[in-house]
Amino acid sequence: MKPFIWTCYLCLALPSASIAQEQPHEHSAPEKLGKVFFPTSCRQEVQATFDRAVALLHSFAYSAADETFATVSAADPQCAMAHWGRAMTRFHQLWEPQVPPSGQESGKAEIEKAQQIGSKLAKEHGYIAALAVIYGRADSVPYVARARQYAEAMGALAAQNTSDAETQIFYALALLATAPPDDRTHSNQKRAAEILEPLRRDLPEHPGIVHYLIHACDNAEMAERGLPAARAYAQIAPSAPHALHMPSHIFTRLGMWEESIASNLAAQAAARQQGDTGEELHAMDYLVYAYLQIGRSADAEGVLQQLRTIGALGQSNFNAGYAATAMPVRYAIERRRWAETADSHSSVGALPQVGAIAVWARAVGLSRGGKASAAEAEVQTLRQLEEQLRAPARSYWAAQVHIQVLEASGWVAQANGKTAEAETLLHRAAEEEDSLEKLPVTPGPIVPAREQLGDLLLQQGRPQQALAEFEASLLTSPGRRGALQGGLAAAEQANDEPKARQYRAALQRNR
């Protein structure tokens, strides 16, 4: 690979984000961003500012990146790539919605400006043409199809520019954004990692490389592979809340709870300082999850108290709504407080896939509390939410809610004494959950289906079978306290003292 030229370390303070409240998962302008060089045909005096904007883009600091690209455009009105950059800030490839409603028209206008100005460089023409696919025909072509076309266009551009780092990096991101959630071979993630890992050796301080490597490895199969990138990102861009938080995706996958807590405490503090409520909520959700895995319930409760002090949470936005709904549900159900779980709720206006979390929790809490009839009504509500999500653009969430329907139905069956039916339903839930990957916004299911299956079998007096399910669950979700406690109880009931000793030691380590 040819050597790359670099600009100076990007440590300048940036203007405050003017549209931070509009963005669901914002990262206000950091002071230290890493090293990025994206050469363009624009005037030389705007190159450093353009590089700063791209560095912000790689850390998903969309508002600040937009302002910085606008500064480039004001200084060089003939810089087509500045308008490409502004359109990119409306394209949130790894979040939902990928193009916010407020960004569709403005993004389309920016890419049309880029096309009108044009560029004599084939590479720049390729970037602009690829992004135009996302904004064109949005009213008639499903996003999934447009995203696939964008990834194909970026793949062709990367093949034509094999020695250009940024082209390879943006193509790797496109691969991650179009990875099928039911592909358990992680083919797109592995292709992205194969692109990014050699680049990281040449460009060790590039923020996008380590950021996207973490996303590529945010699955049980590849998590160990992502650990070096996880340890590096916060050092490369320590003022960016997202860079402080992202390592916890890998730490969570590996059951590294103390590291996850440290990561998210730093991210939460930075996000609050920068007025980035979306990122603060995201970090807080991961904090609650990690605290509960090491038995620090009081600390988890402290995070919930902080949640109550935050004003408008934007429940109609997925990222904020998910975190605000999931945190109290986690706190109740992980502590096995069934009455508290049965009182779960989401705010008015929550998206169906967010509201489903609270409905599922109520169904489980009521069933576990012996109120099967009331739980059955919640299951019916879950089914209705699943039907609302039965559309091509929402098929992933329909599948996730269907898993919740199976889980809740299983607990209702158990409460009604239908033990065989309960086992069948939870087996199906575990198998379907095993076939799907989680999205980046979540640390994982509230309680893995296979862990619930182990709990059910333990209740049914079948410790050997329960032990096998807890062990299987821990393979994909290491260090989860519920599975460790369940595994210990199952081993003790099965008179398997060697296994019991292993679980006691694991729980002792997780204190």
C-alpha positions in Angstrom: 0.0 0.0 0.0 1.3 3.4 -0.9 2.1 5.9 1.9 -0.4 8.5 2.8 0.1 12.2 3.4 -1.2 13.7 6.6 -2.2 17.1 7.8 -1.5 18.3 11.3 -3.1 16.9 14.4 -6.7 18.2 14.6 -6.9 19.8 18.0 -8.9 23.0 17.2 -12.0 23.9 19.1 -15.0 24.0 16.8 -18.2 26.0 16.8 -21.2 24.7 18.8 -23.7 22.6 17.0 -26.6 24.7 15.7 -28.9 21.8 15.1 -27.9 19.5 17.9 -31.5 19.2 19.2 -32.7 18.0 15.8 -30.2 15.1 15.7 -31.0 12.0 17.8 -27.6 10.8 18.7 -25.3 13.9 18.4 -21.7 14.4 19.2 -20.9 18.1 19.7 -17.6 19.5 18.4 -14.6 17.8 20.0 -11.2 19.4 20.3 -9.1 16.4 19.5 -10.2 14.3 16.5 -7.3 12.3 15.2 -5.5 12.6 11.9 -7.5 12.8 8.6 -6.4 13.8 5.1 -9.0 13.9 2.4 -7.5 15.7 -0.6 -9.9 17.5 -2.9 -9.9 19.8 -5.9 -11.1 22.6 -3.7 -8.9 25.6 -2.9 -5.8 24.7 -1.0 -6.6 27.2 1.8 -9.8 25.2 2.8 -8.0 21.8 2.9 -7.4 21.8 6.7 -11.0 22.8 7.4 -12.3 20.1 5.0 -10.1 17.5 6.8 -11.5 18.7 10.1 -15.1 18.2 8.8 -14.3 14.7 7.6 -12.8 13.8 11.0 -16.0 15.0 12.7 -18.0 12.9 10.2 -16.0 9.8 11.1 -16.9 10.3 14.8 -20.6 10.9 13.8 -20.5 14.5 15.0 -23.0 15.4 12.4 -24.0 18.9 13.4 -20.5 20.1 13.9 -19.4 18.4 10.6 -22.2 20.2 8.8 -21.2 23.6 10.1 -17.6 22.9 9.2 -18.4 21.8 5.6 -20.6 25.0 5.4 -17.5 27.0 6.3 -15.6 25.3 3.5 -18.4 26.1 1.1 -18.5 29.8 2.1 -14.8 30.1 1.6 -14.8 28.2 -1.7 -18.3 28.4 -3.4 -17.0 26.1 -6.2 -16.1 23.3 -3.8 -18.5 20.6 -4.8 -17.2 18.2 -2.2 -18.3 20.6 0.6 -21.9 20.1 -0.5 -21.2 16.3 -0.7 -20.0 16.5 2.9 -23.1 18.4 4.1 -25.3 15.8 2.4 -23.3 13.1 4.2 -24.0 14.6 7.6 -27.7 13.9 6.9 -26.9 10.2 6.1 -26.7 8.3 9.4 -25.7 4.9 8.1 -25.6 2.9 11.3 -28.5 4.6 13.1 -32.3 4.7 12.8 -33.6 6.5 10.8 -30.7 6.4 8.4 -31.9 9.6 6.8 -34.0 11.6 9.3 -37.1 13.2 7.9 -35.7 16.6 8.6 -32.6 15.7 6.6 -34.1 14.3 3.4 -34.9 17.5 1.6 -31.8 19.4 2.8 -29.6 16.5 2.0 -31.1 16.2 -1.5 -30.6 19.9 -2.0 -26.9 19.7 -1.0 -26.1 16.7 -3.3 -27.9 18.5 -6.2 -25.7 21.6 -5.6 -22.6 19.3 -5.7 -23.8 17.9 -9.0 -24.5 21.3 -10.4 -21.0 22.5 -9.5 -19.4 19.3 -10.6 -15.8 18.2 -10.5 -13.2 17.3 -13.0 -11.8 14.6 -10.7 -13.3 11.2 -11.4 -13.0 10.2 -7.7 -15.1 13.2 -6.6 -17.6 12.6 -9.3 -17.9 9.0 -8.0 -18.5 10.2 -4.4 -21.2 12.6 -5.4 -22.9 10.1 -7.8 -22.9 7.4 -5.1 -24.5 9.6 -2.5 -27.1 10.9 -5.0 -28.5 7.4 -5.0 -29.5 7.7 -1.3 -31.4 11.0 -1.8 -32.9 10.3 -5.3 -36.2 8.5 -5.6 -36.6 8.3 -1.8 -40.4 8.4 -2.3 -40.5 5.4 -4.6 -37.4 3.2 -3.9 -37.1 1.6 -0.4 -34.1 2.7 1.7 -32.7 -0.8 1.8 -32.5 -0.9 -2.0 -30.9 2.5 -2.2 -28.4 1.7 0.5 -27.4 -1.5 -1.4 -26.9 0.6 -4.6 -24.8 3.1 -2.6 -22.6 0.3 -1.2 -22.1 -1.1 -4.7 -21.2 2.3 -6.1 -18.7 2.9 -3.2 -17.3 -0.6 -3.9 -16.6 0.3 -7.5 -15.1 3.6 -6.4 -12.8 1.8 -3.9 -11.7 -0.7 -6.6 -10.7 2.3 -8.8 -8.8 4.0 -6.0 -7.1 1.2 -4.2 -4.4 3.5 -2.7 -6.8 6.1 -1.4 -7.4 5.6 2.3 -10.6 7.6 2.6 -12.4 5.8 -0.3 -11.6 2.4 1.3 -12.8 3.6 4.7 -16.1 5.0 3.4 -16.6 1.8 1.5 -16.0 -0.3 4.7 -18.7 1.8 6.4 -21.1 1.2 3.6 -20.5 -2.6 4.0 -21.3 -2.4 7.7 -24.4 -0.4 7.0 -25.7 -3.0 4.6 -24.8 -6.1 6.6 -27.8 -8.4 6.7 -28.9 -8.8 10.3 -29.6 -12.5 9.7 -26.1 -13.3 8.3 -24.5 -15.1 11.2 -21.3 -15.6 9.1 -20.8 -11.8 9.3 -19.5 -11.7 5.8 -19.8 -7.9 5.4 -18.3 -7.3 8.8 -15.3 -9.5 7.9 -14.9 -7.8 4.5 -14.9 -4.4 6.3 -12.4 -5.6 8.8 -10.1 -6.9 6.1 -10.1 -3.4 4.5 -9.6 -1.5 7.7 -7.0 -3.6 9.6 -4.2 -3.0 7.0 -5.1 0.7 6.9 -4.8 0.9 10.7 -1.2 -0.3 10.5 -0.4 2.6 8.2 -2.7 5.2 9.8 -2.8 4.4 13.5 -4.5 7.7 14.5 -7.3 7.8 12.0 -10.6 8.0 13.9 -12.8 6.3 11.3 -10.7 3.2 11.0 -10.9 2.3 14.7 -14.5 3.5 14.9 -15.7 1.2 12.1 -13.5 -1.7 13.2 -15.4 -1.6 16.5 -18.7 -1.7 14.7 -17.4 -4.5 12.4 -16.5 -6.6 15.5 -19.6 -5.8 17.5 -20.8 -9.4 17.5 -19.9 -12.5 19.6 -17.8 -14.1 16.9 -15.5 -11.1 16.2 -15.4 -9.3 19.5 -11.9 -10.3 20.5 -10.7 -9.1 17.2 -12.1 -5.6 17.9 -10.4 -5.2 21.3 -7.3 -3.3 20.0 -9.5 -0.8 18.2 -11.7 -0.5 21.2 -8.7 0.4 23.4 -7.4 2.9 20.8 -10.4 5.0 19.8 -10.8 7.0 23.0 -7.1 7.9 22.9 -7.4 9.1 19.3 -10.4 11.3 19.8 -10.8 11.7 23.6 -13.0 14.8 23.4 -15.7 13.1 21.3 -18.4 11.5 23.5 -18.9 8.8 20.9 -15.3 7.9 20.8 -15.4 7.6 24.6 -18.5 5.4 24.4 -17.8 3.1 21.5 -15.2 0.9 23.2 -17.9 -0.3 25.5 -19.6 -2.1 22.6 -16.6 -4.5 22.6 -16.3 -4.5 26.4 -20.0 -5.4 26.7 -19.5 -8.3 24.2 -16.6 -9.6 26.2 -18.2 -9.2 29.7 -15.6 -6.5 30.6 -17.9 -4.6 32.9 -15.5 -2.4 34.8 -14.0 -1.2 31.4 -17.5 -0.6 30.1 -18.4 1.4 33.1 -15.3 3.6 32.9 -15.9 4.1 29.2 -19.5 5.2 29.6 -19.0 7.4 32.7 -16.5 9.4 30.6 -18.9 9.4 27.6 -21.8 10.5 29.7 -19.9 13.4 31.3 -18.6 14.6 27.9 -22.0 14.3 26.3 -23.7 16.3 29.1 -21.0 19.0 29.0 -21.6 19.3 25.2 -25.4 19.3 25.5 -25.6 16.0 23.6 -28.7 14.4 25.1 -28.8 11.5 22.7 -25.3 10.4 23.3 -25.8 10.9 27.1 -28.8 8.6 27.1 -26.9 6.0 25.0 -24.0 5.9 27.5 -26.4 5.8 30.4 -28.2 2.7 29.0 -24.9 0.9 28.7 -24.0 2.0 32.2 -27.2 0.6 33.7 -26.6 -2.7 31.8 -23.0 -2.9 33.1 -23.7 -2.0 36.7 -26.4 -4.7 36.9 -24.0 -7.4 35.7 -21.7 -6.8 38.6 -24.5 -6.4 41.2 -24.1 -2.6 41.6 -27.9 -2.0 41.8 -27.5 1.2 43.8 -25.3 2.7 41.0 -27.8 1.6 38.4 -30.6 3.3 40.4 -28.4 6.4 40.5 -28.4 6.5 36.7 -32.2 6.1 36.7 -32.4 9.1 39.0 -30.3 11.1 36.5 -32.7 10.0 33.8 -35.6 11.5 35.6 -33.8 14.9 35.7 -33.5 15.0 31.9 -36.2 17.0 30.2 -37.7 16.2 26.8 -36.4 12.9 25.7 -37.7 12.8 22.1 -39.6 9.5 22.5 -40.6 9.6 18.9 -36.9 9.2 18.0 -35.7 5.6 18.2 -32.3 6.2 19.9 -33.5 8.4 22.7 -36.8 6.5 23.1 -35.0 3.1 23.3 -32.5 4.1 26.0 -35.1 5.9 28.1 -37.5 2.9 28.0 -34.9 0.1 28.3 -33.1 1.5 31.4 -35.9 1.1 33.9 -37.0 -2.2 32.4 -33.4 -3.6 32.8 -33.3 -2.4 36.4 -36.6 -4.1 37.3 -36.2 -7.4 35.4 -32.6 -8.1 36.1 -33.3 -7.8 39.8 -36.3 -10.1 39.4 -38.7 -7.5 40.8 -41.8 -8.8 39.0 -44.3 -6.3 40.3 -41.9 -3.5 39.3 -41.4 -5.1 35.9 -45.2 -5.4 35.4 -45.4 -1.6 35.9 -43.1 -0.8 33.0 -44.1 1.8 30.5 -42.9 3.9 27.6 -43.8 7.5 26.9 -46.6 8.6 24.7 -45.5 8.8 21.1 -42.8 6.1 21.4 -42.1 4.1 18.2 -43.8 0.6 18.2 -40.5 -1.2 18.5 -39.7 0.9 21.6 -43.1 0.6 23.1 -42.9 -3.2 22.7 -40.1 -3.3 25.2 -42.4 -2.0 28.0 -45.3 -4.2 26.8 -43.1 -7.3 26.8 -41.8 -6.4 30.3 -45.3 -6.1 31.6 -46.3 -9.4 30.1 -43.3 -11.1 31.7 -43.7 -9.4 35.0 -47.4 -10.3 35.3 -46.7 -13.9 34.3 -43.9 -14.3 36.8 -46.1 -12.7 39.4 -48.9 -15.2 38.8 -51.3 -13.0 36.9 -51.6 -14.9 33.6 -54.9 -13.4 32.5 -53.5 -9.8 32.7 -50.3 -11.0 30.9 -52.4 -12.5 28.1 -53.8 -9.0 27.3 -50.3 -7.6 27.1 -49.3 -10.4 24.7 -52.2 -9.4 22.4 -50.9 -5.8 22.5 -47.4 -7.2 21.5 -49.0 -9.0 18.6 -50.6 -5.8 17.4 -47.2 -4.0 17.6 -45.7 -6.8 15.6 -48.3 -6.3 12.9 -47.6 -2.6 12.8 -44.0 -3.4 12.0 -44.8 -5.9 9.2 -43.4 -3.8 6.4 -40.1 -4.4 4.4 -38.4 -1.4 5.9 -39.2 -2.6 9.4 -38.9 -6.4 9.0 -35.9 -6.5 11.4 -38.0 -5.0 14.2 -41.0 -7.1 13.4 -38.8 -10.2 13.9 -37.5 -8.8 17.2 -41.0 -8.1 18.5 -42.0 -11.6 17.3 -39.3 -13.0 19.6 -40.8 -11.0 22.4 -44.2 -12.4 21.6 -42.8 -16.0 21.8 -41.0 -15.2 25.1 -44.0 -13.6 26.7 -46.3 -16.3 25.5 -44.0 -18.9 27.0 -44.1 -17.3 30.4 -47.9 -17.1 30.2 -48.0 -20.8 29.4 -45.8 -21.6 32.3 -48.0 -19.5 34.6 -51.0 -21.5 33.3 -49.3 -24.8 34.1 -48.6 -25.6 30.4 -45.0 -26.5 30.9 -44.4 -28.3 27.6 -45.9 -25.4 25.6 -43.8 -22.9 27.6 -40.6 -24.8 26.8 -41.5 -25.0 23.1 -42.2 -21.3 22.9 -39.0 -20.3 24.6 -37.0 -22.7 22.5 -38.3 -21.1 19.4 -37.6 -17.6 20.8 -34.0 -18.6 21.5 -33.4 -20.1 18.1 -34.9 -17.0 16.3 -32.9 -14.7 18.5 -29.7 -16.6 17.8 -30.3 -16.0 14.0 -30.3 -12.2 14.3 -27.7 -9.6 15.2 -28.4 -6.7 17.5 -28.3 -3.1 16.2 -25.5 -0.8 17.3 -27.9 1.3 19.5 -28.5 -1.6 21.9 -26.1 -3.5 24.3 -28.2 -6.5 23.6 -31.6 -8.0 24.4 -33.0 -7.0 27.8 -32.6 -10.6 28.8 -31.3 -13.1 26.2 -34.0 -15.6 25.2 -31.7 -18.6 25.9 -31.0 -17.3 29.4 -34.8 -17.1 29.9 -35.1 -20.7 28.6 -32.6 -21.8 31.2 -34.6 -20.0 33.9 -37.7 -21.7 32.8 -36.2 -25.2 32.8 -34.8 -24.5 36.3 -38.3 -23.6 37.4 -39.6 -26.8 35.9 -37.1 -28.9 38.0 -34.8 -29.8 35.1 -31.4 -28.5 36.2 -29.3 -30.5 33.8 -31.1 -29.1 30.8 -31.2 -25.6 32.4 -27.4 -25.7 32.9 -26.9 -26.5 29.2 -29.0 -23.4 28.2 -27.2 -21.1 30.6 -23.8 -22.3 29.3 -25.0 -21.7 25.7 -26.2 -18.2 26.6 -22.9 -17.3 28.2 -21.0 -18.2 25.0 -22.7 -15.3 23.2 -23.3 -13.0 26.2 -20.3 -13.6 28.5 -20.4 -12.5 32.1 -24.1 -11.9 32.4 -25.0 -12.0 36.0 -28.4 -13.7 35.5 -26.9 -16.5 33.5 -24.1 -17.0 36.0 -26.5 -17.1 38.9 -28.8 -19.5 37.0 -25.9 -21.7 36.1 -24.8 -21.9 39.7 -28.3 -22.8 40.9 -28.6 -25.4 38.1 -25.2 -26.9 38.9 -26.0 -27.1 42.6 -29.4 -28.8 41.9 -27.7 -31.2 39.5 -25.0 -32.0 42.2 -22.3 -30.9 39.7 -19.9 -29.5 42.2 -17.0 -28.8 39.7 -19.4 -26.6 37.6 -20.8 -25.0 40.7 -17.3 -24.0 41.8 -16.7 -22.5 38.3 -19.9 -20.4 38.6 -19.1 -19.3 42.2 -15.6 -18.1 41.0 -17.1 -16.3 38.0 -19.7 -14.5 40.2 -16.9 -13.6 42.7 -14.9 -12.0 39.8 -18.1 -10.1 38.7 -18.4 -8.2 42.0 
